[in-house]
Amino acid sequence: MLAEIITIGDEILIGQIVDTNSAWMAQQLNDAGIRVKQISSISDDRQHILTALAEASNRADIILITGGLGPTKDDITKKTLAEYFGVGMVESKEALENVNRIFAKYNRPLLEVNRLQAEVPENCEVILNKNGTAPGMWFNQEGKIYVSMPGVPFEMMYMIEEEVIPKLKTTFTLPVIIHKTILTAGEGESFLAEKIADIEDALPPYIKLAYLPKLGQVRLRLSAYGDDADLLKQKIDEFAARIVERVGINVVTQEDIPLEKALLNMMIEKGLTLSVAESCTGGYISHLFTQHAGSSKVFLGGAVSYSNQLKESLLGVKDETIEKYGAVSEETVTEMVAGALKNFKSDFAIAVTGIAGPDGGTPDKPVGTVWIGVASARQTLVKKFTFSSKRIQNIERSAMSALSMLNTLLKEY
């Protein structure tokens, strides 16, 4: 069963807003056993919408549309849908009652432009909007299902979860789709592919393996398709176990979660704490950890020691070390990570110092040179990296490399 998602709105195409709706809808559809064939973002243009609908009907069984259902003149989705299906517009009693209820709730007068939101193409089934005035619309046309919903995320999400997915499940006999993700760090996708080539070759035709690389980490996603959920789960777990055993220390978790969240979970389970000493990353590593609820069980804090003076006063880096070897050096980062462990009294610490760029490099230490130290009371791991000349990428790569090194120490702890 194939679906296509169409988001309508000039604000998406000019980059004024980011299309998060499509990613969320694709996830919900996938969980229901519906594969997304294509995602398109199109302008608020009548002919563009008509063309997109016609093309989507040739590719997919289910077409989900968001956007263009507001009360103003630039919102043309409803009228264009009526034209596409060759029908007229009618006033929906249910939709009008919903509009009246919302305006009465906030003690605001109902304008004619708001009343018009209750008008829908005469061949649709209305999906009531519990969180707004624009109704959703369900069309069943020649065996194809079209669903038009508001672009406002929380309005669309309610309709998908409470109305659309349940209705699709009763309309179609949907297959089972099971995914299992293995998060790895510290090894590139080509090396991983070579390491598990024989396992991948042995996969049955109903199980696919995808490599999803991202800044120092690779997600290995096994996807199984069929009708027997128990058999699919058994087989996908069997092949996942073989991959995990083969990849070994580079496996972080078998959950589809961010790398730093996986490390937090690991440290919570072991009752361990963490501190940081950040220079070129400027607090980015701290942000990665503290964006997750429960991080305070592990993350104690640390120092953003950008200047040499703070490296010395907060972390105990010796003045002569910086004078002799420089702030970006193996010797300095080693003293930084030792100082974080000692002064912040954590079980583990991360230290990073480098030249993020785009300037500040020298012939022997070009832009992108980064030293990272990760340590516990038992062991210290220090590595030098040479990244690119792009500042933001260097910061992100430094953080991911530090997390990968932390994973290595945790696995050996």
PyMOL commands that set and color helices and strands:
alter all, ss='L'
color gray80, all
select helices_A, chain A and resi 10-13+21-31+46-59+77-85+93-105+112-118+153-171+189-195+197-201+229-250+259-270+284-290+295-297+308-315+319-325+330-344+391-412
alter helices_A, ss='H'
color red, helices_A
select strands_A, chain A and resi 2-8+35-42+62-66+89-91+119-121+125-127+136-141+144-149+176-185+207-214+217-226+251-253+274-278+299-304+348-354+369-376+380-386
alter strands_A, ss='S'
color yellow, strands_A
deselect
rebuild
show_as cartoon
